[in-house]
Each structure stands twice: as structure tokens, then as C-alpha cells.
Amino acid sequence: PWPPYAPAVMAAVRAGVPVLGANLPRAEMRNAMNNVAIDDHLTGANLQKQQENIRQGHCGQLPERQIAPMTRIQIARDQRMAQTVVQARQPGKTVVLLAGGGHVRRDLGVPVFLPPTLVARVVALQAGAPDHEPIDAGADLTLQTAAVPPKDHCASLRKAG
């Protein structure tokens, strides 16, 4: 979704910083869904964690037969983002990837697919009071932002189901 990313992307554009799309194109998603070899790109325990994240992220409303294909899309998206980061590298420059919390997890996301020689730092933005549990305990830095009103993201899925 554009609105959460727009301010950062437009600030980069105004500053003359190259901006690249890093997500997996929709046209490649169907191939990823059906490519069972992608299941081997995460260790068994981490593959199970990613499947559980897909299950929870869809509020338990996704048919079980769709969990593996949707997980493959998530893994393929992380791989594509990692490829884009690697290709964007330039000596003396920093590459910034703006991505959701699941994509930047060190155990499941983009960092898994980066070369070990690349130094990756994860900065998490957390809305609300600093006394809340960190959204990503593996982040190098967590920055607090203004609180946002609580929203039940699963309400519309429950109505449709």
C-alpha cells in the first residue's frame, strides 16, 4: 500500500536518491505459489514459523491448502527484495529497504537471503508507548512513533468468512 511508504519515498525522490521497486511482480506470484522448491529456502522450523505467520496474518481465515502457496509467495518476495538490495549496492553508499516487519526479520525475511558479507541493520518503527513489547526483538534499533488508534484488522475478514 502506497500511503505508509509515500512520505519516505517522496523524500528520497526530492533528494535525488534512486528509488527502486523491490517487490515480486504480480506476474511472478503464481509461479512462486506452485514452486515447491521454494519450501527448501528456509530451514524446517523457520518454514513452519513463516507458515504460522501467514495463517495469523490472514486471521485464520485462509483455507489450510493455501498456507503453503502463500508462504512461497512471501519467501519469493523476500528473495526478490534481497536481490534488489544486492544489485543496488554502490561503493561508499547505503541501501535502504523500506519493508514491513515480517520482511525484515533476521530469521525469516530478507536478511536470510543477503550475502553474509553484506552488513544489514534492521531499524523497526514501533507506534505507541515505549513500554510495549518491541515488535522485533532482533532489530538493531527500535524507534518509537506516535500512537495510532487500535484497529481490528481481522474484522473485515471475519465478516466476509
Secondary structure per residue as TSV (DSSP state, phi and psi in degrees):
chain	resnum	aa	ss	phi	psi
A	1	P	-	360.0	133.9
A	2	W	H	-67.7	-45.6
A	3	P	H	-52.2	-43.1
A	4	P	H	-67.4	-27.0
A	5	Y	H	-93.7	-21.3
A	6	A	H	-52.2	-48.8
A	7	P	H	-60.0	-43.9
A	8	A	H	-69.1	-42.9
A	9	V	H	-64.7	-45.0
A	10	M	H	-68.9	-32.7
A	11	A	H	-63.2	-41.1
A	12	A	H	-64.7	-43.8
A	13	V	H	-60.6	-47.1
A	14	R	H	-62.2	-29.8
A	15	A	T	-84.9	-1.8
A	16	G	T	79.2	16.9
A	17	V	-	-83.4	133.8
A	18	P	-	-61.6	136.8
A	19	V	-	-121.2	124.7
A	20	L	-	-119.8	142.5
A	21	G	-	-77.4	137.2
A	22	A	-	-121.9	-3.1
A	23	N	S	-77.4	159.7
A	24	L	-	-70.9	125.6
A	25	P	-	-61.3	145.4
A	26	R	H	-53.5	-37.4
A	27	A	H	-60.7	-24.0
A	28	E	H	-95.4	-7.8
A	29	M	H	-65.7	-41.8
A	30	R	H	-62.5	-41.7
A	31	N	H	-61.3	-41.7
A	32	A	H	-62.7	-42.0
A	33	M	H	-56.6	-37.0
A	34	N	H	-94.8	-3.4
A	35	N	-	-91.2	92.0
A	36	V	G	-65.1	-18.5
A	37	A	G	-63.5	-24.1
A	38	I	G	-63.2	-27.5
A	39	D	G	-58.0	-26.3
A	40	D	G	-82.7	-2.3
A	41	H	G	-81.8	-11.2
A	42	L	S	-122.3	150.9
A	43	T	-	-64.2	161.0
A	44	G	H	-51.2	-50.4
A	45	A	H	-65.3	-40.2
A	46	N	H	-72.5	-31.8
A	47	L	H	-63.1	-43.0
A	48	Q	H	-63.7	-40.2
A	49	K	H	-61.3	-43.2
A	50	Q	H	-66.0	-38.5
A	51	Q	H	-63.5	-40.3
A	52	E	H	-66.0	-37.2
A	53	N	H	-62.4	-39.9
A	54	I	H	-64.5	-44.7
A	55	R	H	-57.8	-51.7
A	56	Q	H	-67.9	-38.2
A	57	G	H	-64.6	-22.0
A	58	H	T	-104.8	20.4
A	59	C	T	58.5	29.4
A	60	G	T	69.9	10.9
A	61	Q	-	-97.0	-9.1
A	62	L	S	-79.8	131.3
A	63	P	-	-57.6	141.3
A	64	E	G	-55.3	-34.0
A	65	R	G	-65.9	-15.3
A	66	Q	G	-94.0	-9.7
A	67	I	H	-61.7	-51.1
A	68	A	H	-62.0	-47.3
A	69	P	H	-62.5	-38.6
A	70	M	H	-70.1	-32.9
A	71	T	H	-65.7	-39.9
A	72	R	H	-61.0	-39.3
A	73	I	H	-62.5	-44.2
A	74	Q	H	-59.8	-45.5
A	75	I	H	-64.0	-44.5
A	76	A	H	-63.3	-37.2
A	77	R	H	-63.8	-44.1
A	78	D	H	-61.9	-41.8
A	79	Q	H	-62.7	-43.1
A	80	R	H	-64.6	-41.4
A	81	M	H	-61.8	-42.3
A	82	A	H	-62.9	-42.6
A	83	Q	H	-60.1	-42.2
A	84	T	H	-65.1	-41.9
A	85	V	H	-60.2	-47.1
A	86	V	H	-62.2	-44.0
A	87	Q	H	-67.8	-27.1
A	88	A	H	-82.3	-12.0
A	89	R	-	-59.5	139.9
A	90	Q	-	-139.4	143.0
A	91	P	T	-54.8	132.3
A	92	G	T	76.9	4.6
A	93	K	-	-115.0	157.4
A	94	T	-	-109.2	136.7
A	95	V	-	-102.4	131.1
A	96	V	-	-113.7	127.0
A	97	L	-	-107.9	120.4
A	98	L	-	-95.4	116.5
A	99	A	-	-151.8	160.1
A	100	G	-	-67.3	163.6
A	101	G	T	-55.9	-38.4
A	102	G	T	-66.6	-32.8
A	103	H	T	-74.0	-23.4
A	104	V	T	-102.0	6.5
A	105	R	-	-64.0	132.3
A	106	R	T	-66.5	-27.6
A	107	D	T	-90.1	-20.7
A	108	L	T	-128.8	-24.1
A	109	G	S	-99.8	-151.7
A	110	V	G	-50.6	-44.3
A	111	P	G	-55.5	-28.0
A	112	V	G	-60.4	-31.8
A	113	F	G	-101.5	5.3
A	114	L	S	-86.7	148.7
A	115	P	-	-64.0	146.7
A	116	P	T	-62.8	-19.1
A	117	T	T	-79.7	-12.8
A	118	L	S	-85.8	128.8
A	119	V	-	-87.8	116.5
A	120	A	-	-111.6	134.1
A	121	R	-	-118.6	133.1
A	122	V	-	-106.2	121.4
A	123	V	E	-112.8	119.8
A	124	A	E	-102.5	138.9
A	125	L	E	-102.8	127.0
A	126	Q	E	-124.0	120.6
A	127	A	E	-80.1	138.1
A	128	G	S	106.7	-170.6
A	129	A	-	-68.3	145.6
A	130	P	T	-68.2	-8.2
A	131	D	T	-82.6	-4.5
A	132	H	S	-73.9	156.3
A	133	E	-	-62.4	135.5
A	134	P	-	-58.3	142.8
A	135	I	S	-71.2	-27.8
A	136	D	-	-142.1	99.7
A	137	A	T	-64.7	-17.2
A	138	G	T	-89.0	1.5
A	139	A	-	-71.3	146.1
A	140	D	S	-74.3	-28.6
A	141	L	E	-151.2	134.4
A	142	T	E	-117.1	123.8
A	143	L	E	-106.7	130.9
A	144	Q	E	-82.1	138.8
A	145	T	E	-122.0	175.1
A	146	A	-	-60.1	148.3
A	147	A	-	-65.9	149.9
A	148	V	-	-118.7	150.0
A	149	P	-	-61.0	141.5
A	150	P	-	-62.1	143.8
A	151	K	-	-140.3	133.1
A	152	D	-	-86.6	97.2
A	153	H	T	-69.6	-15.9
A	154	C	T	-92.4	-10.2
A	155	A	H	-56.9	-47.1
A	156	S	H	-67.4	-33.1
A	157	L	H	-69.2	-37.4
A	158	R	H	-66.6	-37.9
A	159	K	H	-63.8	-41.9
A	160	A	H	-70.9	-27.6
A	161	G	-	-79.9	360.0
